[in-house]
Amino acid sequence: MNARNELEFLQQLGMAEEEMTFPLGHLATFTLRKEIVEHREFTRTIREIARLHHRGLQAGVAEGMLLVAQTGSGKTTALDFYEARFPRTRTKEGANIPVLRVDTPESPSVKTLAEAILDALGDGAASKGTATAKTRRIELFLRKCGVQLLLIDEFQHFIDGHRTAESKRVSDWLKNLIRRACIPVVLAGLPRAIAVLNSNPQLRRRFGAPHYMKPLGFQTKAEQLEFRGVLKSLQESLPLPCVAFSEANMARRFFYASCGLIDYVVKIIDDAASRGGRGSSGAITQADLAQAFVRSVWREAPKSLNPFEEGSTLRILKGPGEPFDVWDDIDQYTSVGRSKSRSTGKAKPGSRRAH
């Protein structure tokens, strides 16, 4: 028995014959993670990054952009997509890196952030030297590698450690690096990343109003049609038959199961597809989606709140202990949102901060 057959055998070990799924075969290796769905918010975000990039190249303007989004909205996918359009190359003079992507370390210090940037630049001695020496190497390598655009993801880590003094030092260091590098910069993170800029007026002035990559909506007719179009596109990529995802009622169930976050839509479909459905010829059924929701989104979900269960209550799952109770509401970081809270005397519903 080869490894693939062994794995298929083990995945159905102890199951009654009627419980066994359709033969897994290529389904075990299937994933929608490689699919790019170019919906409205995704393309709007790409266009804004491209505008910033183009301004830097053509006008020599080193502008900044703060990109914020909920976890699972596709922010990181957008950054991956953009970076992939400008691949690294190597010439006789060395590496050429048009777009440099950096992930902010947790609870960053000047030292650890400088190391992360040097590591992304390919410096084999990223951990060597003082903070001052690392800063000089970064400035040198940015020029030598022809970096045109700097993308820094997970920017909310600047504030997650709750070390105000250190956060101020790191943001000041970054502000000075950006000023000296003279290249456009995109800072990306959860909405609470806005608080980092709010605490540093000079950095905030360079980045201006945040660009919010909103989750998919389902309130208006246009939003419903867009969400259904996304589901239709994903279904067309599946290697097996399934219930019509884009049918109006099914789309509504998907929306409440995901809160409009594309990552959760993919989680549910991936889970169901990789196991094979229980319908005719292995088709994915609504019951399969109900089980996939439990496995991939909310293991403790009562049937009454599982959007794919018949007769369940369809509502946003932002209550305590529910999947989206950690929603990082952008309004709590804006003057408009704070004004609303003061006028009503309470925070906007669903505005619990992410942990």
N, C-alpha and C positions, 0 to 999 in steps of 0.2 A: 504494500500500500504506500503510495507516494504521499508527500507532505500535504498536498491540497486535499486528497481524499481523506487523510487522517484528520485534518482540521474540520472538514464537513461532518465526519462521523462524530467527533467530539462535541461539536456544536449542537448535536441533536441527541446526545447520550441521555438515556433515561426517559425519553419522551415516548408517549403512546403513539401508535401509527397515525391516528387522526390528528395528533398535535403537530406532526412533522410538517415543516414548510415545504414548498416546492423546491426541488434541487437547487442549491445555491449557485454553483458554477461561477460565472463571471460576476454575479451580483455581489459577492463578498468583496470584490475589489472596486465596486462602483462608488462614486461619490460626486455630489454636486459642488463640492468645494472648489473644483477647477473651473466651474462655470462663472462667467461674468454677466450679470444681468444689468444692462445699461438703462436703469430706470431714471426718472427725472432728477432726483436728488443726487444720484451718483454722477450723472453727466454734468449737472450744474457745478458740482464740486471740482470735477476734473477741469472744466473750463476756467474756473477761478484760479486754480493752481497754474494752468497754462498761461493765463493772462499775466500773472505775477512773474513767471519764468521769462516770458517774452519781453516784458517791460525791462527786466534786468539785462537781457541780451541786447535789445535794440536801443533802449533809452539810457542804459547805465543806471537805472533807478533800483536801489536795493530796498524794496518794500517788504513788509512783513504781513503774514496772514495767520490768524488763530483759527484753526479748524476744530470745532467741537461736535461731538455726537454721542449718543447713548451707546453703551456696550452692545454690540451686535448689529449696529446700524450699517456697517460696511465701510467704516472709516479706514481701517487698516487695509482692507481690500483695495480701496481707492488709492492709497499710498503705494501699495504693491504694484498696482496696475500702472500708475504713473512712472514709478521707478523703472519698471520693465521696459518702458518705451525708450529709455535712454541707457542702454546697457554699458557696462564698463568695457574698456578696451585697453590693450597694452601695446605701447609703441617702443621704439628704441630709447626714447627719453623717459619711459616709465609708464605708470598707470594713468589712464584718463577716466575721470569719474564725473560725468556731466551732472548727475543727480546723486547726492549723498544722503543716505537714509540712516538715521540713528535712533535707537530706542533708549529713552531715559531710564537709567537704573532706579531701583526703588530707593526712596529717601536719599536723593542724590546730594553729593558734596561736590565742590569744585573739582576735587581729585577724581572722583568716580565718573563724573560727567565728561571730564577731559579724556579719561581713559576710554570711555565708550565711543567718543568721536574719533580718537586716534585708532581704535580697533576697527571702526567702520572704514577708515581710510586705508587700512591694511598695514598699519605700523606694527611690526613684530615686537617692538619694545614699548607697547602702549602703557605698561605699568611702571616704566622706568622714569626717574627724574622728578623734580619738584613740580608743583602746580604751575609755576612761572615758566619752567622749561617746557612743560607739556603744551602750554598755551602758545608758546613761540613755534613749536613744531606743528601744531594745528594750523596756525596762520600760514606757515611755509607750505605745508602739504595741500592746503586748500588752493593755493596759487599753482603749485607744481602739477597738481592733478586736474587742473582746469574745472574745478567745481563751479557749476553755474547756479545750482539751487540746493539748499539744505533743508531736509525734512527731519524734524525731530518729533517722534511719536511719544505717547504716554506722558505728556507734559504735566498732567495732574499730579504726578509723583513729586513735583516740586513742593506741593502743599500737603501730601498725604502723611508725611512723617510728623506733621504738626510742630516742626522745629522752626519757629518764626525767624530767628536770627540766621540760621543756616540757609533757610530758603531765600532770605534777602541777599545773602552773600552770593549764592549760586545764580540768582536772577540778575544781580549786578554784573557778575562775571560774564554771563551769557550776553547781556546787553552790550558790554564792551567788546566782546568777541564779534558780535554781529556788526557793530559799527566799524570795526577795523577790517573785517572780511569783505565788506561792501558787496555782498551777494544777497539775493532774495532768500527769505527764510519762511518756512511753514512750520508753525508749532501746532501739534495736534493732540487732542486728549478728550477726556470726559468734560461735560459742562463746568465742573468745578475748577477746571484749569483757568477759567475766567478770573477766579479769585486771586490767582498768582499775579496776573496782570494788574488787577485792581489794587494790589498791594505795592506795585512798583510803577508809579506814574510815568517815568521815562520809558520803560519798556512798553507800557500800555499805549503811549503816544505813537510809538513806532508800528504797533500792530492794529490799532484802531478797533472798529466794531468786529466782534467774532462772526465767523461764518458757521452757521448751524446746519449741519447735515441732518435734516429731520427724518424720523422714521416714516415709513409708508403710512398713509392715513386711510380712513374708511368712512369719513363723515359725509363728504360731498359725493355727488355722482361721478365727478372727474376722478376723485381719489379711488373710488370703488373700481372704476374701469381700469385705472393704472394697476391697482393691486391684483385684479383678476388677470391682467395682461402678464404680470410677473409670474403668477402661478401657471398660466398657460405655457409660458416660455420654459419654465422648469420642468413641467410635465413632458414637454416634447423632447427633453433630454434623457428621459427615463428609459431603461432597457426592458421594461415590462409593462403590461397594461395596468390601468388603475382607474379608480373612480374619478370623475371629472373635477379636478381641483378648482378650475375657474368658474364652475357653476355658481350662481349668485349665493345660494345658501352655504355651500361648501367653502367658498371664499370668505364668507363672514366667519365661519368657524376657524379658518386658518388665521384670520386677523386677530381674533380674541386669544387664540393659542400662542400667538407670537408678539402681540402688542405692536405689530407693524415692523418688527425688527427682522431683517432679512436673514440674519444668522439663525434665528429660531425656526423660521420657515424651513431652511435647509436642514437643520438638525432633525426635525420631525420627518421630512421626506427621506433623508439619508438613512435614518434608522429603519423606517418601514421598507425601503427599497432593498437595503443590504440583507434583509432577512427573508425577502420574498413574501408575497401576500398570500392570504388564505382563500382568495376568490378563485374563480375558474381560471385555469392555466396560470396560476400564481399571481393573479391580479391583486393589487392593493385595494383593500376595502376601507370603508369608514371605520370599521372596528379595528383594522390594523393601525389606522392613524390614531385612534384613541389609545391604543397600547403604546405606540411610538411616543405620544405626548407624555405619558407616564414615565417611560424609560429615559427620554432625552431632555425633558423640561421640568416636570414636577412629579417626583416619585410618590409623594403623599397626596396627590390630587384625589379628592372625593369625586365620585361619578357625577355628582350634581354640578361640579364646576369644571369638569373635563369638557372642553368645547366640542369634542368629537363624539361625545355620548349623546344618544337621543334623549331629549327631554331635559338636557342640562341648561343651566342659566348662563346665557351668553353676556358676559360683562368683562371690563378691563380687570385683570388679575393683579391689582396693586395693593390689596389688603395685607395686613401683617402676616408674614410667613408665606405669602403667595409669590409666584415667580418674579413679578416685576415691582415688588415693594421697595426695591433699592433704586428706583428711578431717580436719576439726578436731574431734577427739574431746572432748566436753564433760567427760568424767571427769577429764581431766588438770588441770582448773581447780577441781575440787571436792575437799573433804576425803575423801570416800568413795573417789573415784578414786585419789587420792594414796596412801591407806592400802592399797588393793589393789596398787598398783605396788610399794610398799615390801615388802609381804608376799610377793610373787612374785619380787621382784628384777628386774622388767622392766616396760616400758610395755605397756599394753593393745594387742593387735594392731590394726592399722589406725588408729593414733593419730598418724600423721605430721601435722605442723601445716601448715595452708594457707599458701601464699605470697601 
